[in-house]
Structure formats: structure tokens, C-alpha cells
Amino acid sequence: MPQAADEQRALMGKWFGDEVGDGGPHTFLLSRGYTEKAGLISKPTPSHTMSSEEAECIEFLCDEWDYAYEDKP
């Protein structure tokens, strides 16, 4: 069940033109080297430093779409 905050949805709408879809945030993370398999998001390398934009997208995907991230921001 979707649990993203209204502020998270508004931010995704501002960045990607869709407040509830997972396509924009997912594509953004993949473009940054992240991978996703069966809903589990993994960072590009163990030493990767997550940007605030990446953290927002991961948080949104976990909250709204039940994706998983081992070290949730």
C-alpha cells in the first residue's frame, strides 16, 4: 500500500512530471549506476557516495512502491 508523504510525491512530480509513478525515479537511479533486481535496489559500488537526489528517489520507491534498499537512506 502506498505510503509516500505528500512532499515526496510533489518532489517526484516536480522532477519527473509524475507524482506517483516509479518510472522517473527508477530510470534516474539506473542512469547513476544503480541496479535493481526483483525490487531490490543496489548501489553502483560499495564506495559510492549517495547524492541527496538519489536518496530522495530511493526513499520514494521504498515508501510508495515497496522497493527495498539494504541501507535505506
Number of C-alpha atoms within 10 A of each C-alpha: 7 12 13 17 12 11 10 20 17 15 17 21 15 11 13 16 12 16 18 20 17 17 11 17 22 19 11 15 21 15 10 12 12 17 15 15 9 7 14 13 22 18 20 15 9 7 7 10 10 12 8 10 13 19 14 16 21 21 21 26 26 20 17 19 17 15 18 19 17 9 8 10 12
